[in-house]
């Protein structure tokens, strides 16, 4: 994986589209567009785990080791037809436009929205040979808040948000979100181009709820972030490359991106990653099968194939994110051993600093706050 030629990925670019977000939050947690009646009827029908066509795959780019794809295609005699999104809003917009995929990878809050809107097939874990390695080893995912009983999902990755920086330019930091206001980094600071991450950082710095939708509290958040605006170089989720190529001295960053970058850096001691004492947001991605998937059987085979420990280990080393599959922990531990701040475990998820879906009015208030922050 070349850091010079990364495509649109969680570690290279993300846009949070407020227009799409407004369309999708108008009905609370659900989706605005009408679901296919036939798909809705099939949503709870058990899926036969068998090849029923090529796999139409929709995920962040560069988020599965190509060697794992190749092995799946060879073993089952199918092709993986890849499409990629650059944000959760972008993913949802494609689904609402009628695009059909066999497997998608929503974050926790978006999985909840999709399930509530009747847009996901149920997944019978008993039909997956390797599901026990997840649900037997990671009790958190047996009944997560976003999908009771994991009825529609299987966990894919886990991560948390912090600050990445160049030690060679800034020295040590203090372990606070206030470090983003560091005078020495002025003009070379990036924030993630992500509504929840930026508003969440401001809220945590002020001791407020991570996903507050209260207009008065959001006013305080935007005032705080406005004071940071003159110090920013910009909003970018390319923390991986911005730090490597020197565009950034400091950036809000995801732990997996930093672990992947540090593992490949010529001199990792040049860089650092910290989680703020005021709180580090945590999150997880899921495997999910849309209700209108044309090849759900192949999708089930793909999930089961991805859960094989040998494939999980390859993927952990490739993307830098832990995958909750029993028997792969040592691979992830070895990857992050030199960078312990990047470590994420299921226990971190129990801290409950997830981004949650709010009411329609709360989401509109958050969209307005984000627009205010971006406008400067």
Steps between C-alpha positions, in 0.01 A plus 500: 500500500676811377449817705567700182205358307216442740149527351195643676504321832430558865869585521508726193175695455152550643232757429204546732220609268246699695247497216490122502495498878196727511312275261577196708427643842161650418335185627721452803702180482334369186567556132303744291450295184247219464642150527428246225189308623647170381823574682311594815313171487826309459679686779422237764528194276798281592781526246627184335877508537606414148640659187215682328702739285798733507546717810403866459707662775466854643752626754775753563767446236811307596339355811549130420835346413498426123644157576188418703277600210707285266469199729122539523460530125717195436332281764141575395545572129343846521606856434499780758351805328620792711343840552619745764355781709681793661258562788205339674277767347633405159426134569145577605440728202598218262264261677217753488565556129421132440853365455510133595784335687547159658709613795557837663699624800309759708623643828296423811258798483442447129438129550231599750342736245505240226350230722231734631409589142459134401798524268705202625459122476510309825815291542470156661832464681440128529549472125848652519766243588732762645251720685581335832848653483329840519197455719657237725803716564357852502192525717454868419394415147250234604251775578634842396293816548478566128369155399339291778625144479717604203199389300605688185875541540834336572777728637783589263744744669538716812670838538525818705579864423794702629779731389791407277802731492861542399722459803797627302331840466287534814657278764260351755136602537290526817239231431205736452279609211637847585824390332333577166531868599881465539662825382802319356274305263301803383424481129589130479206347688229291335166383634323198356252597229223333698208667675472269799873483565551876499189590699573209735853626565367846585234355729746279688739791546215691668382204707176465303331190363677356196198523270313789654221640287413782738522830307642692798771240559576484130539879508773459760663229289503714186639797696784279625571361155489847348799592717689211343407593143781758445756239603381235256653410170174329416259210539632171367470134586829426325683495833713207378656696214484850650732395781730294280553771240530785750177684411392461862683545825186388683171342397190345645533134399358149526703243690510242221630749246773602742593140577531424128705814442731445795557138401620614157685821591874493439550647849188457718657702783437812290125463561267465797135422567311592817150454634367798690428477871165675442388193307578306182205419271481133409328331209461178307421397144275209409441253223137536385293364211248741343140383481509526120832316457491286187761251622452468878626141504836608360504785752460250784785292359715812484429592864587146607817504291603836648452361852757225452786589735765476227312757292434725798871504582589604145243776508606635839856534376376669183259761641625552859156453657416217745235252394312328784570137414635267766849369422619814321575717801874428497530629143342832592694523827828454313402768247426766763756396762734786401205742502288407807281811473354354179379189682125442486320216678140396553531643851545845344162463333346458843592862578192584291651795318326403176339746262126444536204580280301796627150624436429675171520840669827413675654382174391819325662702780822302460495551123459875553787505751725312259416742219590785736833340591594431137408853394743635757 
